[in-house]
Amino acid sequence: MRSSSRFRSLLYALSLAVAVGGVAARTVPVAHAQVQGGTLTVLAAGDVDTIDPGATYYTFGGMVANATQRPLYGSPPTAGTTVVPDLADGAPQISADGMTVTVRVRRGVRFSPPVNREATARDVKYAIERGFFRTVQTPYAGLYFGDIVGARVGATPGTTIPGIETPDDQTLVLHLSRPRAALVAAALVMAMTAPVPPEYAASFDRAGPSTYGRHQVATGPYTIRADAAGNAVGWRRGRSIDLVRNPNWDAATDFRPARLDAIRVVERNTDTERASRRILRGRSMVSGDFFPPASVLRRDRPRHRDQFTFASAGGVNFAPLNTSLAPLNDLNVRRAIVAGFDRAAALAAVGGAVAGTLATHFIPPGVPGFQEAGGSGRPTSRLYRRSHGDLRLARSYLRHAGFRSGRYVGRRPLRVVISNDTAGRRLGAVAAASLRRLGFRVALDVVPFDRMLNRCGRPSSRIHMCPNFGWYRDFADPQTVIDPLFNGANILKNGNTNLAQLDVPAINQAIEAAKGIVDPQQRAQAWGALDRRITDLAPGVALAFPKAAAIRSANVAGQVNTLLGGAWDLPFTALR
């Protein structure tokens, strides 16, 4: 049993990370902003993973939801990992035993038409509950909120959770089955805590899957353009998303300046080299779901240096290997692929040293456990000793797998899915070359980025490898990296984040044990040790710790948000 004093000290430290008070971050400026109003164009290669703000879990979807929704807590772009109250009115109150989290909800925040009323704690209660509905199935619902008493992933639409109470319109109380209040409180930054009006959304949530995304209402400064009935006519799947002012947004309640009048997302820009140059040479444009490719970083950055923004994204780029499919269900085959993979060429394909640093494990810099997992020094796993791949070591693993020649001789090809943007195609070529030099046949499927995410996140697709998958921590805790990626309990039929489908009982048990560790140093050590164990199981090729590269036109003043993986923070972006 851990001492209660230790437990309270961690909770106190976490609560200090949340600025207490009304809109304390209101003074965060948009650098050089001179214009109130105007329209910004966001160029994107693909679409969001889902238009439902309470279910999206990828950077681009989060970028849109960040402009339209108000979760309980948020993060100003200049504040690093510090969060401030958004819909909440002050810091979360955590009980000494770690079993209860209480949040006060701000007055004066109203839903966009056609709902038009003030958001309350009951709307947050429903928002969290719907994340567990089988028709919504928010990928991180069970990860961070599964300890709420009565919460169950895959619930029937309309199921209430007894562990969520709302004594009045401004009070939300979360009762937990285990002392995990610190983690739950930290997770209140997630978009799943943005209010959803049950009287309006319940009928949409009964559909399978929910159609609420196509009828959503907003509490943030912007809303998807809708008709009088609330239909989101501004979203044309795979083509564009039009954001307009939320007429019910009150700047006095928000920490975001939201100077733009409208934001237009234009998709299908799969030639990201051309799209990047359009942004750099044009006006009123920023990048969306892609980083500028290596050719743009090399040739255009010297001439447009002040139009590039680089941020430590708090993430890892890696190529998951599907451990449930032959031949990747053989540990030695997976180790051969990891040992023989040309990681240096993969990093060069997306921009080289300016775009990131080579990874040798999974917990990224800036997250506790990074140093304990191996940091940026000499790799702790022999699989990562040579950045261009160690063919001798790779072939020895293949011989251990029964291939006496040291080359794979199976006839069935590995199914590899890659995105059809410029960087994706180049990375796909590197992956295919690395596999082929070990003897593997490769069936390379090139698809739009959002389709790649959906296919790779659906186990029934039976994909062997997804080389340009990236993962960003949800907040500064190593659980937000290791748990969603490698816990067998998180393998889902749709929206799966454990793309490797790693399901090792000893690892699952160690993850559950690490979740309950409160002492920060012990917690970092436990997750770092888990990272090392998982790395040796070769569930994927750790490629790079990326530096998010965002670009803008010369007349755009903007800031990127590290909690969005280094994407542009649209409510903090303006024209000049």
VEXNUVO-771869 format. One line per 10 residues: number of its first residue (from 1); their letters; for each residue x, y, z of C-alpha. Coordinates in nm, 2 decimals, m for minus. Example, Ala and Ser with C-alpha at 12.3 -4.5 7.8 and 13.67 -1.06 7.14 Angstrom:
BEGIN
1) as) 1.23,m0.45,0.78; 1.37,m0.11,0.71
//
This chain:
BEGIN
1) mrsssrfrsl) 0.00,0.00,0.00; 0.14,0.34,m0.10; 0.14,0.62,0.15; m0.14,0.87,0.11; 0.10,1.16,0.15; 0.29,1.05,m0.16; m0.04,1.01,m0.35; m0.16,1.36,m0.24; 0.17,1.52,m0.34; 0.14,1.39,m0.70
11) lyalslavav) m0.22,1.51,m0.72; m0.12,1.85,m0.59; 0.15,1.87,m0.86; m0.10,1.77,m1.13; m0.35,2.02,m1.00; m0.09,2.30,m1.02; m0.04,2.22,m1.39; m0.40,2.34,m1.44; m0.42,2.72,m1.41; m0.68,2.80,m1.14
21) ggvaartvpv) m0.93,3.07,m1.22; m1.14,3.20,m1.50; m0.96,3.26,m1.83; m0.61,3.31,m1.70; m0.45,3.23,m2.04; m0.64,3.51,m2.21; m0.33,3.71,m2.24; m0.15,3.46,m2.47; m0.09,3.66,m2.79; m0.09,3.57,m3.16
31) ahaqvqggtl) 0.24,3.69,m3.28; 0.23,3.99,m3.51; m0.15,3.96,m3.57; m0.28,4.28,m3.72; m0.61,4.18,m3.89; m0.94,4.10,m3.72; m1.14,3.88,m3.97; m1.07,3.73,m4.30; m1.07,3.37,m4.43; m0.78,3.12,m4.38
41) tvlaagdvdt) m0.74,2.82,m4.62; m0.60,2.50,m4.48; m0.45,2.27,m4.75; m0.48,1.90,m4.66; m0.40,1.57,m4.84; m0.69,1.37,m4.69; m0.99,1.40,m4.46; m1.03,1.37,m4.08; m1.05,1.02,m3.93; m1.40,1.10,m3.82
51) idpgatyytf) m1.60,1.42,m3.83; m1.75,1.34,m3.48; m1.56,1.57,m3.24; m1.61,1.33,m2.96; m1.47,1.03,m3.14; m1.18,1.18,m3.34; m0.83,1.06,m3.23; m0.59,1.18,m3.49; m0.41,1.51,m3.53; m0.61,1.65,m3.82
61) ggmvanatqr) m0.94,1.56,m3.66; m0.81,1.72,m3.34; m0.71,2.03,m3.53; m1.07,2.08,m3.64; m1.23,1.98,m3.31; m1.00,2.23,m3.13; m1.16,2.51,m3.33; m1.52,2.40,m3.28; m1.54,2.24,m2.93; m1.46,2.33,m2.57
71) plygspptag) m1.35,2.03,m2.36; m1.32,2.08,m1.99; m0.95,2.19,m2.02; m0.73,2.31,m2.30; m0.38,2.42,m2.38; m0.26,2.75,m2.51; m0.01,2.70,m2.79; 0.28,2.87,m2.61; 0.22,2.68,m2.28; 0.39,2.35,m2.37
81) ttvvpdladg) 0.22,2.08,m2.17; 0.04,2.32,m1.93; m0.34,2.32,m1.95; m0.59,2.58,m1.85; m0.96,2.57,m1.77; m1.18,2.58,m2.09; m1.54,2.47,m2.02; m1.43,2.41,m1.66; m1.43,2.69,m1.41; m1.11,2.62,m1.22
91) apqisadgmt) m0.89,2.32,m1.15; m1.03,1.97,m1.09; m1.08,1.88,m0.73; m0.93,1.54,m0.65; m1.02,1.34,m0.33; m0.73,1.24,m0.10; m0.80,0.87,m0.17; m0.78,0.92,m0.55; m1.13,0.78,m0.61; m1.32,1.10,m0.70
101) vtvrvrrgvr) m1.28,1.39,m0.94; m1.50,1.70,m0.92; m1.52,1.97,m1.18; m1.71,2.30,m1.19; m1.85,2.39,m1.53; m1.83,2.75,m1.65; m2.15,2.96,m1.70; m2.22,3.14,m2.02; m2.10,2.89,m2.28; m2.37,2.82,m2.54
111) fsppvnreat) m2.43,2.57,m2.81; m2.44,2.68,m3.17; m2.78,2.67,m3.36; m3.01,2.49,m3.37; m2.96,2.40,m3.00; m2.88,2.76,m2.88; m2.89,2.69,m2.50; m2.62,2.71,m2.23; m2.40,2.40,m2.19; m2.42,2.23,m1.85
121) ardvkyaier) m2.26,1.95,m1.65; m2.52,1.71,m1.78; m2.41,1.77,m2.13; m2.05,1.67,m2.03; m2.19,1.36,m1.86; m2.36,1.26,m2.18; m2.05,1.34,m2.39; m1.85,1.10,m2.17; m2.12,0.84,m2.18; m2.16,0.84,m2.55
131) gffrtvqtpy) m1.79,0.78,m2.59; m1.86,0.43,m2.46; m2.16,0.37,m2.69; m2.09,0.09,m2.95; m2.21,0.34,m3.21; m1.95,0.60,m3.12; m1.67,0.39,m2.95; m1.43,0.67,m2.89; m1.09,0.49,m2.91; m0.96,0.64,m2.58
141) aglyfgdivg) m1.28,0.60,m2.38; m1.17,0.28,m2.21; m0.80,0.40,m2.19; m0.86,0.70,m1.97; m1.21,0.69,m1.85; m1.27,0.31,m1.81; m1.22,0.33,m1.43; m1.54,0.54,m1.39; m1.78,0.32,m1.19; m2.01,0.14,m1.44
151) arvgatpgtt) m1.83,0.25,m1.76; m1.83,m0.03,m2.02; m1.69,m0.01,m2.37; m1.94,m0.11,m2.64; m2.25,m0.01,m2.44; m2.59,0.02,m2.59; m2.67,0.38,m2.70; m2.84,0.56,m2.43; m2.67,0.37,m2.15; m2.60,0.59,m1.85
161) ipgietpddq) m2.29,0.55,m1.63; m2.38,0.55,m1.26; m2.03,0.67,m1.16; m2.10,1.01,m1.33; m2.31,1.25,m1.12; m2.43,1.60,m1.18; m2.57,1.74,m0.85; m2.65,2.06,m1.03; m2.60,2.22,m1.37; m2.25,2.34,m1.29
171) tlvlhlsrpr) m2.10,2.04,m1.10; m1.97,1.71,m1.25; m1.85,1.43,m1.02; m1.66,1.13,m1.15; m1.65,0.83,m0.91; m1.38,0.57,m0.98; m1.35,0.20,m0.91; m0.98,0.24,m0.85; m0.76,0.52,m0.73; m0.68,0.66,m1.07
181) aalvaaalvm) m0.80,1.01,m1.02; m0.47,1.17,m1.12; m0.48,1.01,m1.47; m0.85,1.08,m1.52; m0.80,1.45,m1.42; m0.51,1.48,m1.67; m0.73,1.32,m1.94; m1.00,1.59,m1.91; m0.82,1.78,m2.19; m0.95,1.52,m2.44
191) amtapvppey) m1.22,1.63,m2.69; m1.45,1.36,m2.55; m1.52,1.59,m2.25; m1.66,1.87,m2.48; m2.04,1.90,m2.41; m2.30,1.72,m2.63; m2.67,1.80,m2.58; m2.85,1.47,m2.52; m3.19,1.58,m2.63; m3.05,1.67,m2.97
201) aasfdragps) m2.78,1.41,m3.02; m2.94,1.09,m2.88; m3.14,1.01,m3.19; m2.82,1.04,m3.41; m2.63,0.82,m3.16; m2.88,0.54,m3.20; m2.76,0.50,m3.56; m2.48,0.25,m3.62; m2.24,0.43,m3.65; m2.36,0.75,m3.50
211) tygrhqvatg) m2.44,1.03,m3.74; m2.40,1.31,m3.48; m2.08,1.43,m3.66; m2.29,1.53,m3.96; m2.53,1.72,m3.74; m2.29,1.84,m3.46; m2.32,2.16,m3.27; m2.03,2.36,m3.14; m1.93,2.54,m2.82; m1.60,2.68,m2.96
221) pytiradaag) m1.55,2.99,m3.17; m1.62,2.81,m3.50; m1.87,2.56,m3.62; m1.90,2.35,m3.94; m2.13,2.55,m4.17; m2.48,2.41,m4.13; m2.83,2.46,m4.27; m3.12,2.57,m4.06; m3.19,2.21,m3.95; m2.83,2.16,m3.82
231) navgwrrgrs) m2.71,1.95,m4.11; m2.33,2.00,m4.15; m2.34,2.10,m4.52; m2.00,2.25,m4.48; m1.84,1.90,m4.46; m1.79,1.73,m4.80; m1.62,1.40,m4.72; m1.28,1.38,m4.88; m1.32,1.72,m5.04; m1.35,2.01,m4.79
241) idlvrnpnwd) m1.46,2.14,m4.45; m1.59,2.49,m4.41; m1.58,2.65,m4.06; m1.77,2.97,m3.99; m1.82,3.18,m3.68; m2.03,3.02,m3.41; m2.29,3.30,m3.35; m2.33,3.20,m2.99; m1.96,3.21,m2.89; m1.88,3.46,m2.63
251) aatdfrparl) m1.52,3.58,m2.63; m1.54,3.68,m2.26; m1.57,3.31,m2.16; m1.28,3.18,m2.38; m0.90,3.21,m2.36; m0.87,3.19,m2.74; m0.87,3.51,m2.95; m1.03,3.35,m3.26; m0.96,3.64,m3.49; m1.05,3.47,m3.82
261) dairvvernt) m1.40,3.50,m3.97; m1.39,3.17,m4.16; m1.16,2.87,m4.22; m1.18,2.66,m4.53; m1.01,2.32,m4.54; m0.93,2.21,m4.90; m0.85,1.84,m4.93; m0.70,1.61,m5.20; m0.37,1.79,m5.20; m0.18,1.46,m5.23
271) dterasrril) 0.11,1.62,m5.41; 0.24,1.78,m5.09; 0.55,1.92,m5.26; 0.33,2.13,m5.49; 0.08,2.21,m5.20; 0.37,2.33,m4.98; 0.50,2.57,m5.24; 0.15,2.70,m5.30; 0.13,2.79,m4.93; 0.48,2.94,m4.92
281) rgrsmvsgdf) 0.43,3.16,m5.23; 0.06,3.23,m5.18; m0.15,3.42,m4.93; m0.37,3.32,m4.63; m0.29,2.95,m4.63; m0.14,2.70,m4.39; m0.06,2.33,m4.40; m0.31,2.08,m4.26; m0.25,1.71,m4.23; 0.09,1.69,m4.38
291) fppasvlrrd) 0.44,1.80,m4.31; 0.64,1.96,m4.60; 0.83,1.69,m4.78; 1.21,1.66,m4.78; 1.25,1.84,m5.12; 1.07,2.15,m4.98; 1.27,2.15,m4.66; 1.59,2.13,m4.86; 1.51,2.38,m5.14; 1.25,2.62,m5.01
301) rprhrdqftf) 1.33,2.66,m4.65; 1.64,2.89,m4.70; 1.42,3.14,m4.90; 1.11,3.12,m4.67; 1.28,3.04,m4.34; 1.04,3.26,m4.13; 0.74,3.07,m4.28; 0.84,2.74,m4.12; 0.76,2.64,m3.77; 0.92,2.34,m3.60
311) asaggvnfap) 0.79,2.20,m3.28; 0.88,1.90,m3.07; 0.57,1.70,m3.13; 0.59,1.46,m2.83; 0.54,1.17,m3.06; 0.70,0.87,m3.23; 0.68,0.77,m3.60; 0.69,0.39,m3.64; 0.59,0.11,m3.87; 0.36,m0.13,m3.68
321) lntslaplnd) 0.40,m0.50,m3.76; 0.08,m0.70,m3.73; 0.18,m0.97,m3.48; m0.15,m1.16,m3.54; m0.07,m1.24,m3.91; 0.18,m1.50,m4.04; 0.47,m1.47,m4.09; 0.48,m1.17,m3.85; 0.34,m1.39,m3.56; 0.70,m1.53,m3.55
331) lnvrraivag) 0.91,m1.32,m3.31; 1.23,m1.39,m3.50; 1.08,m1.28,m3.83; 0.97,m0.95,m3.67; 1.31,m0.90,m3.52; 1.47,m0.96,m3.86; 1.26,m0.69,m4.01; 1.34,m0.44,m3.74; 1.71,m0.52,m3.74; 1.73,m0.49,m4.12
341) fdraaalaav) 1.51,m0.18,m4.17; 1.69,0.12,m4.32; 1.57,0.38,m4.06; 1.81,0.64,m4.18; 1.66,0.63,m4.53; 1.31,0.65,m4.38; 1.41,0.97,m4.19; 1.57,1.11,m4.50; 1.24,1.04,m4.69; 1.05,1.27,m4.46
351) ggavagtlat) 1.31,1.55,m4.44; 1.61,1.43,m4.25; 1.75,1.58,m3.93; 1.54,1.89,m3.96; 1.23,1.67,m3.95; 1.33,1.46,m3.65; 1.58,1.23,m3.48; 1.61,0.86,m3.51; 1.41,0.66,m3.26; 1.53,0.34,m3.09
361) hfippgvpgf) 1.23,0.29,m2.87; 0.88,0.43,m2.83; 0.84,0.68,m2.54; 0.93,1.02,m2.70; 1.13,1.31,m2.56; 0.94,1.53,m2.32; 0.75,1.24,m2.17; 0.85,1.08,m1.84; 1.01,0.75,m1.90; 1.20,0.86,m2.21
371) qeaggsgrpt) 1.54,0.85,m2.04; 1.45,0.53,m1.86; 1.36,0.37,m2.20; 1.70,0.45,m2.34; 1.68,0.82,m2.41; 1.88,0.94,m2.71; 2.20,0.76,m2.63; 2.33,0.43,m2.75; 2.04,0.19,m2.82; 1.96,m0.05,m2.55
381) srlyrrshgd) 1.83,m0.30,m2.80; 2.07,m0.46,m3.05; 1.79,m0.44,m3.31; 1.86,m0.07,m3.34; 2.24,m0.05,m3.33; 2.27,0.03,m3.71; 2.06,0.31,m3.85; 2.09,0.18,m4.21; 1.99,m0.17,m4.10; 2.21,m0.47,m3.99
391) lrlarsylrh) 2.17,m0.73,m4.26; 2.39,m0.98,m4.08; 2.18,m0.96,m3.77; 1.86,m0.97,m3.96; 1.96,m1.28,m4.15; 2.06,m1.45,m3.83; 1.71,m1.40,m3.70; 1.56,m1.54,m4.02; 1.78,m1.85,m3.98; 1.64,m1.88,m3.62
401) agfrsgryvg) 1.29,m1.86,m3.78; 1.38,m2.16,m3.99; 1.50,m2.00,m4.31; 1.84,m2.16,m4.35; 1.96,m1.92,m4.62; 1.90,m1.62,m4.41; 1.64,m1.49,m4.65; 1.26,m1.52,m4.63; 1.13,m1.76,m4.90; 0.75,m1.76,m4.84
411) rrplrvvisn) 0.54,m1.69,m5.14; 0.26,m1.49,m4.99; 0.34,m1.11,m5.00; 0.33,m0.88,m4.71; 0.04,m0.63,m4.74; 0.18,m0.29,m4.68; m0.05,0.02,m4.69; 0.10,0.37,m4.73; m0.06,0.72,m4.78; m0.06,0.87,m5.13
421) dtagrrlgav) 0.10,1.20,m5.03; 0.46,1.28,m5.14; 0.63,1.18,m4.81; 0.41,0.87,m4.78; 0.51,0.74,m5.13; 0.88,0.79,m5.05; 0.85,0.62,m4.72; 0.66,0.34,m4.88; 0.95,0.29,m5.12; 1.20,0.27,m4.84
431) aaaslrrlgf) 0.98,0.02,m4.65; 0.94,m0.20,m4.96; 1.32,m0.19,m5.03; 1.40,m0.29,m4.67; 1.16,m0.58,m4.69; 1.27,m0.70,m5.03; 1.64,m0.71,m4.94; 1.54,m0.97,m4.68; 1.35,m1.18,m4.93; 1.00,m1.07,m4.86
441) rvaldvvpfd) 0.75,m1.01,m5.14; 0.56,m0.68,m5.10; 0.21,m0.58,m5.20; 0.22,m0.20,m5.16; m0.12,m0.03,m5.15; m0.12,0.35,m5.19; m0.43,0.52,m5.06; m0.54,0.86,m4.92; m0.41,0.93,m4.57; m0.75,0.91,m4.40
451) rmlnrcgrps) m0.83,0.58,m4.57; m0.49,0.45,m4.47; m0.57,0.53,m4.10; m0.91,0.36,m4.12; m0.77,0.05,m4.29; m0.47,0.01,m4.06; m0.70,0.07,m3.76; m0.94,m0.21,m3.86; m0.80,m0.56,m3.78; m1.03,m0.72,m4.03
461) srihmcpnfg) m0.83,m0.55,m4.31; m0.54,m0.79,m4.23; m0.27,m0.54,m4.31; 0.09,m0.65,m4.23; 0.26,m0.31,m4.21; 0.17,0.06,m4.21; 0.50,0.24,m4.24; 0.40,0.60,m4.19; 0.20,0.56,m3.87; 0.27,0.81,m3.60
471) wyrdfadpqt) 0.16,0.84,m3.24; 0.15,1.16,m3.02; 0.11,1.16,m2.65; m0.23,1.28,m2.53; m0.07,1.45,m2.23; 0.27,1.43,m2.06; 0.24,1.08,m1.92; 0.40,0.76,m2.07; 0.08,0.56,m2.03; m0.06,0.77,m2.32
481) vidplfngan) 0.19,0.62,m2.55; 0.25,0.26,m2.43; m0.10,0.17,m2.32; m0.30,0.26,m2.64; m0.03,0.11,m2.87; 0.06,m0.22,m2.70; m0.20,m0.33,m2.45; m0.40,m0.63,m2.58; m0.71,m0.49,m2.40; m0.71,m0.20,m2.65
491) ilkngntnla) m0.75,m0.41,m2.97; m1.08,m0.28,m3.11; m1.28,m0.39,m3.42; m1.28,m0.03,m3.54; m1.06,0.27,m3.45; m0.80,0.03,m3.32; m0.49,0.20,m3.19; m0.29,m0.12,m3.12; m0.21,m0.17,m3.49; 0.05,m0.43,m3.40
501) qldvpainqa) m0.23,m0.63,m3.23; 0.03,m0.71,m2.96; m0.15,m0.92,m2.70; 0.11,m1.07,m2.46; m0.04,m1.15,m2.12; 0.28,m1.06,m1.93; 0.30,m0.72,m2.10; m0.07,m0.66,m2.04; m0.03,m0.73,m1.67; 0.27,m0.51,m1.65
511) ieaakgivdp) 0.08,m0.22,m1.81; m0.20,m0.26,m1.57; 0.04,m0.26,m1.28; 0.22,0.05,m1.41; m0.11,0.24,m1.44; m0.15,0.23,m1.06; 0.20,0.37,m0.98; 0.17,0.71,m0.83; 0.53,0.82,m0.74; 0.65,1.01,m1.05
521) qqraqawgal) 1.00,0.86,m1.05; 0.88,0.50,m1.00; 0.62,0.56,m1.26; 0.88,0.67,m1.52; 1.10,0.38,m1.43; 0.81,0.13,m1.47; 0.70,0.26,m1.81; 1.06,0.29,m1.93; 1.12,m0.07,m1.84; 0.80,m0.17,m2.02
531) drritdlapg) 0.92,0.02,m2.33; 1.25,m0.18,m2.34; 1.06,m0.51,m2.30; 0.82,m0.41,m2.58; 1.10,m0.29,m2.81; 1.26,m0.63,m2.79; 0.93,m0.80,m2.89; 0.96,m0.60,m3.22; 0.59,m0.51,m3.26; 0.70,m0.24,m3.51
541) valafpkaaa) 1.00,m0.04,m3.64; 1.05,0.27,m3.43; 1.16,0.52,m3.69; 1.18,0.87,m3.56; 1.09,1.12,m3.29; 0.95,1.39,m3.52; 0.98,1.76,m3.51; 0.65,1.88,m3.65; 0.71,2.11,m3.94; 0.42,2.34,m4.01
551) irsanvagqv) 0.42,2.61,m4.29; 0.22,2.92,m4.36; 0.19,3.20,m4.61; 0.38,3.52,m4.54; 0.06,3.71,m4.44; m0.04,3.45,m4.18; 0.05,3.49,m3.81; 0.00,3.16,m3.64; 0.11,2.93,m3.36; 0.13,2.55,m3.34
561) ntllggawdl) 0.00,2.35,m3.05; 0.22,2.07,m2.91; m0.09,1.89,m2.77; m0.21,1.88,m3.13; 0.11,1.71,m3.24; 0.25,2.04,m3.37; m0.05,2.13,m3.59; m0.16,2.49,m3.63; m0.38,2.61,m3.35; m0.66,2.76,m3.56
571) pftalr) m0.82,2.98,m3.29; m0.47,3.13,m3.23; m0.40,3.19,m3.61; m0.48,3.52,m3.79; m0.40,3.72,m4.10; m0.18,4.02,m4.11
//
